[in-house]
Amino acid sequence: MEEIQHNHLDIRGLKLHVAEIGKGPIVAVFLHGFPEIWYSWRYQMIAVANAGFRAIALDFRGYGLSQQPPEPEKASFMDLVLDLLAILDSLAIPKAFLIGKDFGVRPAYQFALLHPERVSGVITLGVPFVPPGPNSFHRRGLPEGFYVMRWQEPGRAEADFGRFDIKTVVRKIYILFSGSELQIAGKDQEIMDLVDPSTPLPHWFTEEDLTAYAALFEKSGFRLPLQVPYRSTMETLSVTDPKVQVPALLVMGGKDYILKFPGMEDYVKSTKLKEYVPDLEITFLPEGTHFVQEQFPDQVNQLIIDFLNKHT
């Protein structure tokens, strides 16, 4: 990955880290999820660049190599949208494809709703478009012990994570999120207790990968990542017609735990989703988990490249 270039841009008062490779006029911008970072797109960036495109991956504000805002607890999804706009302007990119994973899907689609003239298309992994406003899939029918609810409580995740070093926390989260069941702690448990210390990493995620992730989170910590996304899920967006006007692709792993959210699988497979995103293709990778881009990089790379070529 030595060919990937790393820079810091002055964006809205912060120095934000941007990884970049490729020289083509068509740009793909990758937006990570949690506990991910720019590094989670390592396979896709190289493949997209080799296919003749320019690939850019961000560390969101307060993540990895990007600077923390002075008050992380006030950060919002709208900050990520505004940062993205400023990054495109800073790099003189008039239009780009947006590729979002996990919570990175939300700013990708919010940006497409607010600035459709700047978006060539949207690709999302693991999460579909959900209309702006309080995200019902995070709450409806889910117990108090569900990880999202637990991590929304100020101080709860901090105390839970604080019992372990950062590398162990990342290991546990990766193991949890690569499973096919919802992560629900019992009354006397915390979320980190759901992973037995002897559980191995997924075979597609190496100790070298874990070390790379841990080094980035050791720099940034979890202060902002717990704010965005978990403590910002009820944030609203003022859009009168939440219909996405650009082509889109959704890639879901057939064993992604997200499909177990109440109503989620029915929503993804129903016509309702295409009422919001009319020009939408959906592809399922049957053995895929929540980390399809790392688990099946060749398949995901080809899906992305085919989409870019189709809509260029």
Kinemage of the C-alpha trace (Angstrom):
@kinemage 1
@onewidth
@group {chain A} dominant
@subgroup {mainchain}
@vectorlist {calphas} color= white
{ca met a 1} P 0.000 0.000 0.000
{ca glu a 2} L 3.043 2.230 -0.283
{ca glu a 3} L 1.543 3.832 -3.398
{ca ile a 4} L -1.335 5.343 -1.390
{ca gln a 5} L -0.532 8.989 -0.615
{ca his a 6} L -1.486 10.625 2.675
{ca asn a 7} L -2.201 14.308 3.229
{ca his a 8} L -3.889 16.613 5.722
{ca leu a 9} L -6.279 19.272 4.471
{ca asp a 10} L -7.370 22.378 6.367
{ca ile a 11} L -11.111 21.819 6.510
{ca arg a 12} L -13.466 23.986 8.549
{ca gly a 13} L -10.852 24.740 11.168
{ca leu a 14} L -9.511 21.185 11.454
{ca lys a 15} L -6.740 19.209 9.776
{ca leu a 16} L -8.455 16.204 8.229
{ca his a 17} L -6.577 13.178 6.931
{ca val a 18} L -7.122 12.122 3.327
{ca ala a 19} L -5.634 9.021 1.683
{ca glu a 20} L -5.462 9.090 -2.109
{ca ile a 21} L -4.391 6.985 -5.075
{ca gly a 22} L -5.010 7.208 -8.819
{ca lys a 23} L -4.978 10.022 -11.352
{ca gly a 24} L -8.151 9.546 -13.379
{ca pro a 25} L -10.655 12.390 -13.883
{ca ile a 26} L -13.463 10.323 -12.323
{ca val a 27} L -13.318 10.391 -8.514
{ca ala a 28} L -14.608 7.901 -5.947
{ca val a 29} L -14.721 9.084 -2.333
{ca phe a 30} L -14.858 6.394 0.355
{ca leu a 31} L -16.627 7.047 3.682
{ca his a 32} L -15.886 4.598 6.469
{ca gly a 33} L -18.032 3.203 9.270
{ca phe a 34} L -17.254 2.099 12.827
{ca pro a 35} L -14.901 0.689 14.025
{ca glu a 36} L -13.422 1.353 10.649
{ca ile a 37} L -11.103 4.008 9.323
{ca trp a 38} L -9.602 4.962 5.935
{ca tyr a 39} L -7.657 1.677 6.100
{ca ser a 40} L -10.852 -0.355 5.766
{ca trp a 41} L -10.939 0.676 2.084
{ca arg a 42} L -7.381 -0.460 1.334
{ca tyr a 43} L -8.398 -3.154 -1.169
{ca gln a 44} L -10.995 -1.015 -2.910
{ca met a 45} L -8.761 2.038 -3.283
{ca ile a 46} L -6.028 0.127 -5.091
{ca ala a 47} L -8.484 -1.738 -7.338
{ca val a 48} L -10.372 1.435 -8.274
{ca ala a 49} L -7.113 3.253 -9.043
{ca asn a 50} L -5.907 0.340 -11.182
{ca ala a 51} L -9.196 0.572 -13.105
{ca gly a 52} L -8.374 4.166 -14.075
{ca phe a 53} L -10.194 6.128 -11.390
{ca arg a 54} L -9.041 8.441 -8.603
{ca ala a 55} L -9.748 7.020 -5.149
{ca ile a 56} L -9.943 9.130 -1.987
{ca ala a 57} L -10.636 7.839 1.521
{ca leu a 58} L -11.214 10.093 4.510
{ca asp a 59} L -10.713 9.758 8.204
{ca phe a 60} L -13.800 11.550 9.498
{ca arg a 61} L -13.161 14.353 11.991
{ca gly a 62} L -12.048 12.891 15.306
{ca tyr a 63} L -11.211 9.520 13.739
{ca gly a 64} L -7.740 8.101 13.140
{ca leu a 65} L -5.310 10.661 11.746
{ca ser a 66} L -7.855 13.478 11.528
{ca gln a 67} L -7.906 16.216 14.138
{ca gln a 68} L -10.424 16.248 16.966
{ca pro a 69} L -12.869 19.160 17.065
{ca pro a 70} L -12.607 21.214 20.264
{ca glu a 71} L -15.942 19.879 21.545
{ca pro a 72} L -16.406 16.314 20.234
{ca glu a 73} L -19.664 15.890 22.132
{ca lys a 74} L -21.246 18.540 19.879
{ca ala a 75} L -20.245 16.838 16.616
{ca ser a 76} L -23.028 15.779 14.259
{ca phe a 77} L -23.692 13.992 11.000
{ca met a 78} L -24.127 17.398 9.391
{ca asp a 79} L -20.501 18.156 10.296
{ca leu a 80} L -19.490 15.163 8.166
{ca val a 81} L -21.602 16.420 5.250
{ca leu a 82} L -20.126 19.914 5.492
{ca asp a 83} L -16.609 18.461 5.791
{ca leu a 84} L -17.166 16.409 2.644
{ca leu a 85} L -18.331 19.455 0.711
{ca ala a 86} L -15.292 21.429 1.876
{ca ile a 87} L -12.938 18.566 0.953
{ca leu a 88} L -14.339 18.359 -2.585
{ca asp a 89} L -14.002 22.129 -2.925
{ca ser a 90} L -10.472 22.080 -1.521
{ca leu a 91} L -9.410 19.428 -4.034
{ca ala a 92} L -11.277 21.166 -6.898
{ca ile a 93} L -13.464 18.108 -7.483
{ca pro a 94} L -16.738 19.207 -9.098
{ca lys a 95} L -18.436 15.810 -8.905
{ca ala a 96} L -17.711 12.428 -7.337
{ca phe a 97} L -19.042 8.974 -6.661
{ca leu a 98} L -19.674 8.446 -2.945
{ca ile a 99} L -19.047 5.023 -1.445
{ca gly a 100} L -20.247 4.627 2.140
{ca lys a 101} L -20.088 1.770 4.609
{ca asp a 102} L -22.071 1.332 7.851
{ca phe a 103} L -22.744 4.803 9.322
{ca gly a 104} L -20.799 6.328 6.403
{ca val a 105} L -23.924 5.592 4.366
{ca arg a 106} L -25.804 8.367 6.138
{ca pro a 107} L -23.561 11.318 5.191
{ca ala a 108} L -23.222 9.873 1.675
{ca tyr a 109} L -26.963 9.960 1.123
{ca gln a 110} L -27.450 13.224 3.007
{ca phe a 111} L -24.863 14.807 0.734
{ca ala a 112} L -26.625 13.367 -2.336
{ca leu a 113} L -29.937 14.854 -1.163
{ca leu a 114} L -28.464 18.281 -0.448
{ca his a 115} L -25.966 18.475 -3.334
{ca pro a 116} L -27.135 16.148 -6.112
{ca glu a 117} L -25.223 18.179 -8.706
{ca arg a 118} L -21.964 17.155 -6.974
{ca val a 119} L -22.727 13.403 -6.949
{ca ser a 120} L -22.289 10.970 -9.856
{ca gly a 121} L -23.705 8.044 -7.892
{ca val a 122} L -23.834 6.436 -4.460
{ca ile a 123} L -22.652 2.966 -3.466
{ca thr a 124} L -23.452 1.741 0.033
{ca leu a 125} L -22.315 -1.362 1.875
{ca gly a 126} L -24.169 -2.948 4.773
{ca val a 127} L -26.814 -0.238 5.247
{ca pro a 128} L -29.572 0.962 2.892
{ca phe a 129} L -30.920 4.460 2.468
{ca val a 130} L -33.124 5.432 5.408
{ca pro a 131} L -35.234 8.616 5.142
{ca pro a 132} L -33.818 11.591 7.065
{ca gly a 133} L -34.994 11.944 10.640
{ca pro a 134} L -34.910 9.740 13.728
{ca asn a 135} L -33.720 6.349 12.556
{ca ser a 136} L -36.450 3.925 13.608
{ca phe a 137} L -34.294 0.928 12.747
{ca his a 138} L -32.015 1.823 15.663
{ca arg a 139} L -34.781 1.675 18.243
{ca arg a 140} L -38.026 0.009 17.277
{ca gly a 141} L -38.438 -3.362 18.965
{ca leu a 142} L -34.858 -3.570 20.245
{ca pro a 143} L -34.032 -4.311 23.902
{ca glu a 144} L -32.118 -2.054 26.280
{ca gly a 145} L -29.111 -4.364 26.080
{ca phe a 146} L -28.622 -3.838 22.347
{ca tyr a 147} L -25.216 -2.319 21.658
{ca val a 148} L -26.581 0.839 19.992
{ca met a 149} L -28.712 1.643 23.047
{ca arg a 150} L -25.851 0.932 25.431
{ca trp a 151} L -23.390 3.101 23.518
{ca gln a 152} L -25.862 5.968 23.351
{ca glu a 153} L -25.663 6.324 27.141
{ca pro a 154} L -23.000 8.924 28.046
{ca gly a 155} L -20.208 7.212 29.940
{ca arg a 156} L -21.447 3.650 29.478
{ca ala a 157} L -19.247 2.629 26.561
{ca glu a 158} L -16.354 4.673 27.945
{ca ala a 159} L -16.410 2.616 31.133
{ca asp a 160} L -16.882 -0.631 29.201
{ca phe a 161} L -14.031 0.052 26.760
{ca gly a 162} L -11.819 1.454 29.521
{ca arg a 163} L -11.372 -1.997 31.061
{ca phe a 164} L -9.218 -3.028 28.090
{ca asp a 165} L -6.443 -1.684 25.903
{ca ile a 166} L -7.539 -0.203 22.574
{ca lys a 167} L -6.302 -3.150 20.512
{ca thr a 168} L -8.472 -5.512 22.560
{ca val a 169} L -11.496 -3.226 22.147
{ca val a 170} L -11.086 -3.152 18.359
{ca arg a 171} L -10.594 -6.935 18.312
{ca lys a 172} L -13.775 -7.510 20.275
{ca ile a 173} L -15.841 -5.135 18.139
{ca tyr a 174} L -14.596 -6.707 14.917
{ca ile a 175} L -15.488 -10.167 16.180
{ca leu a 176} L -18.917 -8.980 17.352
{ca phe a 177} L -19.803 -7.136 14.165
{ca ser a 178} L -18.655 -9.977 11.899
{ca gly a 179} L -21.319 -12.239 13.402
{ca ser a 180} L -24.807 -12.736 12.025
{ca glu a 181} L -26.757 -12.106 15.234
{ca leu a 182} L -27.633 -8.871 17.022
{ca gln a 183} L -25.273 -7.880 19.828
{ca ile a 184} L -27.427 -7.818 22.974
{ca ala a 185} L -25.971 -7.792 26.490
{ca gly a 186} L -27.781 -9.180 29.494
{ca lys a 187} L -28.786 -7.058 32.454
{ca asp a 188} L -25.516 -7.685 34.297
{ca gln a 189} L -23.302 -7.651 31.195
{ca glu a 190} L -21.571 -5.017 29.123
{ca ile a 191} L -21.129 -5.261 25.349
{ca met a 192} L -17.436 -6.130 25.596
{ca asp a 193} L -18.397 -9.116 27.766
{ca leu a 194} L -20.162 -10.721 24.799
{ca val a 195} L -16.823 -11.790 23.269
{ca asp a 196} L -14.914 -14.660 24.821
{ca pro a 197} L -11.197 -13.711 24.964
{ca ser a 198} L -10.298 -16.968 23.213
{ca thr a 199} L -12.455 -16.214 20.152
{ca pro a 200} L -10.203 -15.870 17.091
{ca leu a 201} L -10.361 -13.007 14.640
{ca pro a 202} L -12.252 -13.662 11.398
{ca his a 203} L -9.941 -15.511 9.010
{ca trp a 204} L -9.964 -12.591 6.557
{ca phe a 205} L -8.813 -10.079 9.206
{ca thr a 206} L -5.154 -10.465 10.149
{ca glu a 207} L -3.205 -9.489 13.242
{ca glu a 208} L -1.436 -6.985 11.002
{ca asp a 209} L -4.802 -5.455 10.127
{ca leu a 210} L -5.753 -5.326 13.802
{ca thr a 211} L -2.480 -3.593 14.655
{ca ala a 212} L -3.099 -0.983 11.929
{ca tyr a 213} L -6.601 -0.245 13.228
{ca ala a 214} L -5.453 -0.132 16.841
{ca ala a 215} L -2.675 2.342 16.047
{ca leu a 216} L -5.181 4.712 14.448
{ca phe a 217} L -7.661 4.479 17.326
{ca glu a 218} L -4.850 4.896 19.843
{ca lys a 219} L -4.283 8.281 18.229
{ca ser a 220} L -7.929 9.354 18.082
{ca gly a 221} L -9.540 7.414 20.908
{ca phe a 222} L -13.283 6.766 20.943
{ca arg a 223} L -14.538 10.119 22.151
{ca leu a 224} L -15.886 11.355 18.824
{ca pro a 225} L -16.742 7.881 17.416
{ca leu a 226} L -19.190 7.409 20.274
{ca gln a 227} L -20.779 10.783 19.498
{ca val a 228} L -21.022 10.144 15.749
{ca pro a 229} L -22.708 7.849 14.998
{ca tyr a 230} L -24.192 6.515 18.230
{ca arg a 231} L -25.208 9.670 20.073
{ca ser a 232} L -26.296 11.490 16.921
{ca thr a 233} L -28.819 8.968 15.572
{ca met a 234} L -31.827 11.171 16.372
{ca glu a 235} L -30.438 14.104 14.393
{ca thr a 236} L -32.806 15.360 11.697
{ca leu a 237} L -32.189 16.751 8.209
{ca ser a 238} L -34.450 19.368 6.658
{ca val a 239} L -35.290 17.948 3.254
{ca thr a 240} L -38.760 18.404 1.819
{ca asp a 241} L -38.538 15.531 -0.685
{ca pro a 242} L -36.162 12.769 0.487
{ca lys a 243} L -35.865 11.147 -2.929
{ca val a 244} L -32.362 10.324 -4.155
{ca gln a 245} L -31.926 11.580 -7.721
{ca val a 246} L -28.666 9.795 -8.570
{ca pro a 247} L -27.973 6.149 -9.444
{ca ala a 248} L -27.203 3.925 -6.490
{ca leu a 249} L -25.977 0.464 -5.584
{ca leu a 250} L -26.533 -1.366 -2.296
{ca val a 251} L -24.259 -4.301 -1.455
{ca met a 252} L -25.409 -6.439 1.471
{ca gly a 253} L -23.886 -9.518 3.021
{ca gly a 254} L -26.464 -12.247 3.383
{ca lys a 255} L -25.199 -12.878 6.926
{ca asp a 256} L -24.937 -9.224 7.938
{ca tyr a 257} L -26.398 -8.709 11.412
{ca ile a 258} L -27.945 -5.447 10.179
{ca leu a 259} L -30.598 -7.549 8.440
{ca lys a 260} L -31.767 -8.669 11.908
{ca phe a 261} L -32.799 -5.126 12.883
{ca pro a 262} L -36.601 -5.224 13.200
{ca gly a 263} L -38.118 -4.599 9.791
{ca met a 264} L -34.770 -4.136 8.028
{ca glu a 265} L -34.737 -7.180 5.758
{ca asp a 266} L -38.332 -6.580 4.697
{ca tyr a 267} L -37.505 -2.928 3.985
{ca val a 268} L -34.457 -3.799 1.875
{ca lys a 269} L -36.365 -6.392 -0.146
{ca ser a 270} L -39.575 -4.381 -0.518
{ca thr a 271} L -40.579 -1.766 -3.063
{ca lys a 272} L -40.537 0.880 -0.306
{ca leu a 273} L -36.773 1.376 -0.553
{ca lys a 274} L -36.986 2.122 -4.274
{ca glu a 275} L -39.621 4.776 -3.612
{ca tyr a 276} L -36.794 6.747 -1.997
{ca val a 277} L -34.001 5.575 -4.318
{ca pro a 278} L -35.631 4.912 -7.697
{ca asp a 279} L -32.429 4.110 -9.615
{ca leu a 280} L -31.185 1.479 -7.180
{ca glu a 281} L -29.484 -1.843 -7.771
{ca ile a 282} L -29.208 -4.313 -4.878
{ca thr a 283} L -26.664 -7.127 -4.706
{ca phe a 284} L -26.471 -9.737 -1.953
{ca leu a 285} L -23.269 -11.664 -1.238
{ca pro a 286} L -24.760 -14.753 0.439
{ca glu a 287} L -21.841 -15.523 2.792
{ca gly a 288} L -21.008 -11.896 3.459
{ca thr a 289} L -21.056 -10.353 6.912
{ca his a 290} L -21.040 -6.672 7.869
{ca phe a 291} L -17.462 -6.317 6.559
{ca val a 292} L -18.027 -7.513 2.995
{ca gln a 293} L -15.402 -5.193 1.517
{ca glu a 294} L -12.685 -6.816 3.631
{ca gln a 295} L -14.151 -10.326 3.597
{ca phe a 296} L -14.733 -10.546 -0.173
{ca pro a 297} L -12.608 -7.726 -1.617
{ca asp a 298} L -12.406 -9.069 -5.167
{ca gln a 299} L -16.173 -9.378 -5.513
{ca val a 300} L -16.853 -5.991 -3.960
{ca asn a 301} L -14.116 -4.359 -6.038
{ca gln a 302} L -15.675 -5.676 -9.238
{ca leu a 303} L -19.152 -4.493 -8.230
{ca ile a 304} L -17.788 -1.005 -7.533
{ca ile a 305} L -15.766 -0.817 -10.747
{ca asp a 306} L -18.710 -2.061 -12.860
{ca phe a 307} L -20.950 0.612 -11.269
{ca leu a 308} L -18.412 3.366 -11.887
{ca asn a 309} L -17.971 2.322 -15.504
{ca lys a 310} L -21.723 2.077 -16.042
{ca his a 311} L -22.417 5.564 -14.737
{ca thr a 312} L -19.367 7.441 -16.011
